[in-house]
Amino acid sequence: MYDQNHLAQSLSNGAANNLNTCFLQAGEQGDAVSYAEFYARSEQMAAALVAAGLAPGDRVAAQIDKTVTALELYMGTILAGGVFLPLNTAYTIKELEYFCGDAEPKLVACDPSRKDAIQHMVGP
């Protein structure tokens, strides 16, 4: 997957000799995530996005908290050839309708409690 995407390839090449090194730590007391773990989870995310119908150039809108999973979704979107559209978690439904109406995302990631209010915003 990396050879088709310059950003993913550059990040992967930069981590090649450090795969077991800590890439990030979730919170002050959170678990450390190695480069290898991060890339493996990002690849799984990319595969899930493609299985859900994402094609290169499609947009993925994400109204989600800032977490390790959010970073993996971002990287997974890049690996799948998609365009990541981050949306502030404080946006109202009307604001989301504006952004999603303009961007026409193929997929939207959100808090499950907002699914019913947001699912109509997903493109064909």
N, C-alpha and C positions, 0 to 999 in steps of 0.2 A: 504494500500500500504506500509506503513512504516514497518510493521512487517516482510516484506520480504527483507528488505534492512538495513543492520547494520548502515551505515552512516546516512541514512535518519532517522532511528529510534533514533539514538543518538542525532542528531540535534533537532528532534521533542521533545524528552524527556527533553532536556536542556531548551527548550522554553516553556514547558507545563505550568509553573506557570507564564509566562510572555507574554502571547499571545497578550495582548493589549499594551505591551511595544514597544517602537520604536526599530525596527530591524536595520534599516538603513535610512539615509536621502540622497536623490538624489541631490548632489551638495550643495553648501552653502545655497541657498535659496529654495532648492527643497522640495517636499512633503516628510513627514515622512512616512515610511512604517512599519507597525507593524508586529510582528512575524505571527500573524493570517493572515494578508493580504498576506504576502510573501508565506506562506505555501498554502493558497487557490489558489493563482495564479500559484504556482509551480505545484500543482495538476492538474490545468486546462491545463498547458503546457504538463504535462505527458500524460494526456488523449488525447490531440491533436497529440502528437508524436505517441502514440499507434494507434490512428485512421489513421495516415499516414503510418502505416505499421511497426513501430519500434518494434522489439522483443528483449527480454533479450539478452545481449551480442552484439547487433548491435551498430555501431558507428554513432554518430552525429557530423559532422564537422561543426564548426561555425566560420565564418569570419565576425564578427560583432563588433560594438563599445562596449565599456565597459559601460553598463547601468544596471539599475535594471532589465530590461527585459532579459538581457544576464545572470544575476545571476539566474533568474527564469527558463530560458532555461537549464542552468547547473543543477539546482536542479530537474527540470522536467525530464531531461535525466536520472539522478540517480534514481529517483522514478520509472521510467519506466524500469529500469534494463539495460539501455544503457551505453555506454562509450562515454564520452564527449571529443572531440578533438578540442581544441581552436586553431584558426589560426590567425596569425597577419594580421591586416587589410591592411598592406603595402605589403603583398605578391603579387607577380605578378601571372598571369594565369599559367605560366610555373611552378612556385613554388607550386601553388595549385595543379596542375596536379601531381606533384611528391608526395606530401603528401597524396592526395586523392587516387592516384594509389596504394600507399603502404598500406593505412589504409582501403580502400574500404568502405567508409561510406555508410550507408543505406539512410541517409538524410543529406542535407547540408543546413545550415542557412546562408544567406548572404544578402548584400544590394540588393534590387530589381534591381538596375541598372546593377548588375553583373550576374543576373540569366541566361541569354542566354549563357554567356561564361562559366558558371560553371555547368549547369545542366547535361552535359554529364559525369561529374565526379562521379555521384551518382551510387552506386552499384545496382545490381538487386533486 
